[in-house]
Amino acid sequence: MAEPQLVAVLRPVRAGNAFEETVERLLQAIKLGVVPTGDKLPPERELAGRLGISRVTLREAIKALQDAGYLDVRRGRYGGAFVLYEPPPPGHGDLRRAVAAMGPAELADALTFRMAVECGAAQVLAAAPLTGEQRATLTRRLAEVGGAAPADYRRLDTAFHLAIAELTGSPLLAATCADARLRVTDLLNAIPVLGPNIDHAAAQHAAIVDAILAGDPEAARRAVAEHLEGTAALLRAFLA
């Protein structure tokens, strides 16, 4: 069975812009780390079916991403399209350049959008009767990001945040949260992974999970809002 994140990101594209949207979906999966560096995209038949496109269109999109340096296509029994992309390590001036590329209005909109959808997802999940499997999945995602090495932190942090939306069972909400995360991914990747910030985020992640598992939607909303406000404050600090 495919990972829920993969199902949310690699959803059907519209026929009119099949090539462009296929590139967009694949790039989203790559940049969010849903398919990590070194891992292989799903088999061609499965991927084409999931995206609702022909295998010809899929091959054209994969070729475009191969030419752009995101994928390595290997032939043979153990072949496939392997992810090459690695988020670049934060460098001096990267965050300012990423913010400048967005513009202040788009940045503010992206942060507002993320706040709205992630708070909403946490509220919905906290109000739902959770199965043992759902509880275990959420707890596992929390443990994974809590124990992440610096090089894997952003990817596992993304997986934790997306898991909340995925566990609601709403494909639309999961896809929207993935889109919201993608809009700030370049900004987050431009911030150094700092020990004190990671410790603070770990406590906030735990508060989010505690509220959801306790079935307290308002506490879950507050915990997510506090966490995302902290991220916005960190962005402002590095831009000051």
C-alpha beads as a LAMMPS data file, in Angstrom:
LAMMPS data file: protein, C-alpha beads

240 atoms
239 bonds

1 atom types
1 bond types

-500.0 500.0 xlo xhi
-500.0 500.0 ylo yhi
-500.0 500.0 zlo zhi

Masses

1 110.0

Atoms # bond

1 1 1 0.000 0.000 0.000
2 1 1 1.303 3.462 -0.918
3 1 1 2.284 5.919 1.800
4 1 1 -0.611 8.352 2.502
5 1 1 1.681 11.297 1.704
6 1 1 2.284 9.855 -1.750
7 1 1 -1.454 9.461 -2.313
8 1 1 -2.065 13.086 -1.286
9 1 1 0.669 14.590 -3.455
10 1 1 0.482 12.353 -6.520
11 1 1 -3.199 12.925 -7.208
12 1 1 -4.819 13.042 -10.684
13 1 1 -3.923 15.949 -12.970
14 1 1 -6.165 17.868 -15.342
15 1 1 -6.123 16.782 -18.972
16 1 1 -5.594 20.273 -20.404
17 1 1 -2.212 20.769 -18.708
18 1 1 -1.226 17.134 -18.168
19 1 1 2.504 17.534 -18.807
20 1 1 2.929 20.703 -16.748
21 1 1 0.874 19.409 -13.826
22 1 1 2.671 16.078 -13.866
23 1 1 5.995 17.882 -13.539
24 1 1 4.486 19.952 -10.727
25 1 1 3.193 16.878 -8.836
26 1 1 6.472 14.993 -9.152
27 1 1 8.495 18.035 -8.139
28 1 1 6.236 18.538 -5.126
29 1 1 6.848 14.936 -4.004
30 1 1 10.588 15.424 -4.461
31 1 1 10.912 18.822 -2.769
32 1 1 8.739 17.829 0.191
33 1 1 10.832 14.700 0.682
34 1 1 7.807 12.436 0.227
35 1 1 10.171 10.468 -2.016
36 1 1 13.525 11.011 -0.264
37 1 1 16.907 11.467 -1.915
38 1 1 18.153 8.147 -3.269
39 1 1 14.715 6.524 -3.277
40 1 1 12.858 5.470 -6.402
41 1 1 9.575 6.860 -7.696
42 1 1 6.729 4.324 -7.859
43 1 1 6.697 2.044 -10.935
44 1 1 5.661 3.688 -14.190
45 1 1 2.355 1.819 -14.474
46 1 1 1.345 2.693 -10.904
47 1 1 2.445 6.314 -11.215
48 1 1 0.613 6.877 -14.518
49 1 1 -2.551 5.352 -13.045
50 1 1 -2.308 7.445 -9.880
51 1 1 -1.863 10.667 -11.872
52 1 1 -4.489 9.714 -14.460
53 1 1 -2.159 10.254 -17.414
54 1 1 -0.666 8.267 -20.263
55 1 1 2.715 6.638 -19.815
56 1 1 3.973 8.801 -22.681
57 1 1 3.146 11.979 -20.730
58 1 1 4.736 10.509 -17.597
59 1 1 7.944 9.680 -19.452
60 1 1 8.100 13.215 -20.870
61 1 1 7.728 14.690 -17.367
62 1 1 10.351 12.369 -15.903
63 1 1 12.715 13.242 -18.768
64 1 1 12.242 16.961 -18.025
65 1 1 13.088 16.415 -14.350
66 1 1 16.033 14.233 -15.323
67 1 1 17.361 16.993 -17.579
68 1 1 16.906 19.482 -14.727
69 1 1 18.962 17.297 -12.380
70 1 1 16.181 16.132 -10.066
71 1 1 16.053 12.495 -11.183
72 1 1 18.443 9.773 -12.318
73 1 1 16.741 7.320 -14.679
74 1 1 18.314 3.863 -14.692
75 1 1 17.410 1.007 -17.000
76 1 1 17.293 -2.715 -16.336
77 1 1 15.798 -5.035 -13.733
78 1 1 16.688 -2.760 -10.823
79 1 1 16.130 0.440 -12.726
80 1 1 13.667 3.266 -12.289
81 1 1 13.605 7.012 -11.644
82 1 1 15.727 7.743 -8.557
83 1 1 15.609 11.064 -6.727
84 1 1 18.835 13.089 -6.912
85 1 1 17.550 16.298 -5.349
86 1 1 18.966 17.283 -1.984
87 1 1 17.968 20.568 -0.346
88 1 1 21.075 22.776 -0.390
89 1 1 22.598 23.536 3.016
90 1 1 21.612 26.988 4.271
91 1 1 24.021 29.657 3.111
92 1 1 24.491 33.313 3.922
93 1 1 21.867 35.366 2.125
94 1 1 19.767 32.357 1.006
95 1 1 16.770 33.323 3.112
96 1 1 16.773 36.924 1.897
97 1 1 16.960 35.730 -1.693
98 1 1 14.073 33.281 -1.139
99 1 1 11.952 35.999 0.472
100 1 1 12.835 38.471 -2.280
101 1 1 11.788 35.921 -4.898
102 1 1 8.370 35.608 -3.229
103 1 1 7.794 39.232 -2.333
104 1 1 6.400 40.417 1.022
105 1 1 2.746 40.083 0.024
106 1 1 3.126 36.492 -1.214
107 1 1 5.128 35.567 1.890
108 1 1 2.440 36.949 4.202
109 1 1 -0.232 35.134 2.200
110 1 1 1.692 31.840 2.327
111 1 1 2.083 32.054 6.107
112 1 1 -1.610 32.915 6.559
113 1 1 -2.635 30.064 4.258
114 1 1 -0.487 27.591 6.173
115 1 1 -1.827 28.802 9.517
116 1 1 -5.423 28.371 8.382
117 1 1 -5.138 24.906 6.863
118 1 1 -2.842 23.343 9.468
119 1 1 -4.842 24.672 12.419
120 1 1 -8.000 23.433 10.724
121 1 1 -6.530 19.983 10.066
122 1 1 -5.498 19.608 13.721
123 1 1 -8.962 20.659 14.905
124 1 1 -10.673 18.192 12.574
125 1 1 -8.406 15.334 13.645
126 1 1 -8.789 16.120 17.356
127 1 1 -12.579 16.038 16.991
128 1 1 -12.541 12.651 15.243
129 1 1 -12.725 9.232 16.917
130 1 1 -9.229 7.875 16.278
131 1 1 -8.399 4.227 15.723
132 1 1 -5.456 2.561 17.413
133 1 1 -3.632 2.569 14.074
134 1 1 -4.167 6.314 13.614
135 1 1 -2.897 7.001 17.119
136 1 1 0.146 4.818 16.487
137 1 1 0.884 6.578 13.189
138 1 1 0.759 10.016 14.788
139 1 1 2.939 8.892 17.699
140 1 1 5.434 7.312 15.277
141 1 1 5.704 10.473 13.200
142 1 1 6.315 12.458 16.382
143 1 1 9.083 10.065 17.452
144 1 1 10.684 10.176 13.997
145 1 1 10.971 13.956 13.875
146 1 1 11.986 14.062 17.532
147 1 1 14.902 11.726 16.861
148 1 1 15.880 13.108 13.466
149 1 1 19.475 13.873 12.559
150 1 1 19.981 17.478 11.327
151 1 1 20.244 16.331 7.705
152 1 1 16.861 14.593 7.908
153 1 1 15.068 17.063 10.142
154 1 1 13.210 19.140 7.533
155 1 1 11.961 16.042 5.684
156 1 1 10.696 14.345 8.847
157 1 1 9.225 17.609 10.118
158 1 1 7.285 17.818 6.852
159 1 1 6.147 14.205 7.274
160 1 1 4.890 14.980 10.790
161 1 1 2.892 18.022 9.706
162 1 1 1.409 16.300 6.656
163 1 1 0.465 13.247 8.726
164 1 1 -2.007 15.333 10.723
165 1 1 -3.910 16.268 7.577
166 1 1 -3.623 12.781 6.067
167 1 1 -5.056 11.141 9.174
168 1 1 -8.264 13.188 8.846
169 1 1 -9.067 10.976 5.853
170 1 1 -9.716 13.990 3.622
171 1 1 -7.672 13.860 0.395
172 1 1 -8.531 17.508 -0.302
173 1 1 -7.282 18.636 3.091
174 1 1 -4.122 16.535 2.800
175 1 1 -3.391 17.962 -0.659
176 1 1 -4.039 21.515 0.552
177 1 1 -1.684 21.099 3.513
178 1 1 0.982 19.707 1.175
179 1 1 0.543 22.754 -1.057
180 1 1 0.787 25.094 1.938
181 1 1 3.984 23.412 3.095
182 1 1 5.527 23.546 -0.373
183 1 1 5.004 27.315 -0.502
184 1 1 7.351 27.784 2.476
185 1 1 9.746 24.876 1.865
186 1 1 12.476 26.978 0.254
187 1 1 12.270 29.429 3.163
188 1 1 12.511 26.689 5.788
189 1 1 15.418 25.063 3.964
190 1 1 17.256 28.395 4.068
191 1 1 17.124 28.508 7.892
192 1 1 19.947 26.689 9.717
193 1 1 18.853 23.722 11.827
194 1 1 19.501 25.122 15.301
195 1 1 19.573 22.954 18.427
196 1 1 17.551 25.258 20.722
197 1 1 14.922 25.795 18.034
198 1 1 14.640 22.049 17.405
199 1 1 14.200 21.422 21.148
200 1 1 11.497 24.093 21.293
201 1 1 9.775 22.665 18.215
202 1 1 9.881 19.174 19.760
203 1 1 7.959 20.403 22.792
204 1 1 5.424 22.119 20.537
205 1 1 5.036 19.003 18.370
206 1 1 4.391 16.968 21.519
207 1 1 1.753 19.484 22.660
208 1 1 -0.007 19.178 19.289
209 1 1 -0.076 15.389 19.509
210 1 1 -1.191 15.415 23.152
211 1 1 -4.137 17.689 22.293
212 1 1 -5.173 15.570 19.316
213 1 1 -4.950 12.305 21.256
214 1 1 -6.905 13.893 24.120
215 1 1 -9.684 14.825 21.687
216 1 1 -9.386 18.564 22.396
217 1 1 -9.851 20.519 19.117
218 1 1 -9.315 23.966 20.646
219 1 1 -6.103 22.928 22.390
220 1 1 -4.905 21.347 19.131
221 1 1 -5.614 24.572 17.226
222 1 1 -3.775 26.659 19.837
223 1 1 -0.777 24.321 19.831
224 1 1 -0.444 24.433 16.032
225 1 1 -0.895 28.210 15.994
226 1 1 1.821 28.674 18.623
227 1 1 4.171 26.414 16.681
228 1 1 3.622 28.171 13.350
229 1 1 3.912 31.592 14.989
230 1 1 7.303 30.455 16.286
231 1 1 8.387 29.552 12.753
232 1 1 7.281 32.959 11.498
233 1 1 9.199 34.635 14.346
234 1 1 12.339 32.688 13.395
235 1 1 11.980 33.856 9.802
236 1 1 11.679 37.453 10.957
237 1 1 14.725 37.059 13.215
238 1 1 16.933 35.869 10.371
239 1 1 15.677 38.673 8.148
240 1 1 16.237 41.411 10.735

Bonds

1 1 1 2
2 1 2 3
3 1 3 4
4 1 4 5
5 1 5 6
6 1 6 7
7 1 7 8
8 1 8 9
9 1 9 10
10 1 10 11
11 1 11 12
12 1 12 13
13 1 13 14
14 1 14 15
15 1 15 16
16 1 16 17
17 1 17 18
18 1 18 19
19 1 19 20
20 1 20 21
21 1 21 22
22 1 22 23
23 1 23 24
24 1 24 25
25 1 25 26
26 1 26 27
27 1 27 28
28 1 28 29
29 1 29 30
30 1 30 31
31 1 31 32
32 1 32 33
33 1 33 34
34 1 34 35
35 1 35 36
36 1 36 37
37 1 37 38
38 1 38 39
39 1 39 40
40 1 40 41
41 1 41 42
42 1 42 43
43 1 43 44
44 1 44 45
45 1 45 46
46 1 46 47
47 1 47 48
48 1 48 49
49 1 49 50
50 1 50 51
51 1 51 52
52 1 52 53
53 1 53 54
54 1 54 55
55 1 55 56
56 1 56 57
57 1 57 58
58 1 58 59
59 1 59 60
60 1 60 61
61 1 61 62
62 1 62 63
63 1 63 64
64 1 64 65
65 1 65 66
66 1 66 67
67 1 67 68
68 1 68 69
69 1 69 70
70 1 70 71
71 1 71 72
72 1 72 73
73 1 73 74
74 1 74 75
75 1 75 76
76 1 76 77
77 1 77 78
78 1 78 79
79 1 79 80
80 1 80 81
81 1 81 82
82 1 82 83
83 1 83 84
84 1 84 85
85 1 85 86
86 1 86 87
87 1 87 88
88 1 88 89
89 1 89 90
90 1 90 91
91 1 91 92
92 1 92 93
93 1 93 94
94 1 94 95
95 1 95 96
96 1 96 97
97 1 97 98
98 1 98 99
99 1 99 100
100 1 100 101
101 1 101 102
102 1 102 103
103 1 103 104
104 1 104 105
105 1 105 106
106 1 106 107
107 1 107 108
108 1 108 109
109 1 109 110
110 1 110 111
111 1 111 112
112 1 112 113
113 1 113 114
114 1 114 115
115 1 115 116
116 1 116 117
117 1 117 118
118 1 118 119
119 1 119 120
120 1 120 121
121 1 121 122
122 1 122 123
123 1 123 124
124 1 124 125
125 1 125 126
126 1 126 127
127 1 127 128
128 1 128 129
129 1 129 130
130 1 130 131
131 1 131 132
132 1 132 133
133 1 133 134
134 1 134 135
135 1 135 136
136 1 136 137
137 1 137 138
138 1 138 139
139 1 139 140
140 1 140 141
141 1 141 142
142 1 142 143
143 1 143 144
144 1 144 145
145 1 145 146
146 1 146 147
147 1 147 148
148 1 148 149
149 1 149 150
150 1 150 151
151 1 151 152
152 1 152 153
153 1 153 154
154 1 154 155
155 1 155 156
156 1 156 157
157 1 157 158
158 1 158 159
159 1 159 160
160 1 160 161
161 1 161 162
162 1 162 163
163 1 163 164
164 1 164 165
165 1 165 166
166 1 166 167
167 1 167 168
168 1 168 169
169 1 169 170
170 1 170 171
171 1 171 172
172 1 172 173
173 1 173 174
174 1 174 175
175 1 175 176
176 1 176 177
177 1 177 178
178 1 178 179
179 1 179 180
180 1 180 181
181 1 181 182
182 1 182 183
183 1 183 184
184 1 184 185
185 1 185 186
186 1 186 187
187 1 187 188
188 1 188 189
189 1 189 190
190 1 190 191
191 1 191 192
192 1 192 193
193 1 193 194
194 1 194 195
195 1 195 196
196 1 196 197
197 1 197 198
198 1 198 199
199 1 199 200
200 1 200 201
201 1 201 202
202 1 202 203
203 1 203 204
204 1 204 205
205 1 205 206
206 1 206 207
207 1 207 208
208 1 208 209
209 1 209 210
210 1 210 211
211 1 211 212
212 1 212 213
213 1 213 214
214 1 214 215
215 1 215 216
216 1 216 217
217 1 217 218
218 1 218 219
219 1 219 220
220 1 220 221
221 1 221 222
222 1 222 223
223 1 223 224
224 1 224 225
225 1 225 226
226 1 226 227
227 1 227 228
228 1 228 229
229 1 229 230
230 1 230 231
231 1 231 232
232 1 232 233
233 1 233 234
234 1 234 235
235 1 235 236
236 1 236 237
237 1 237 238
238 1 238 239
239 1 239 240
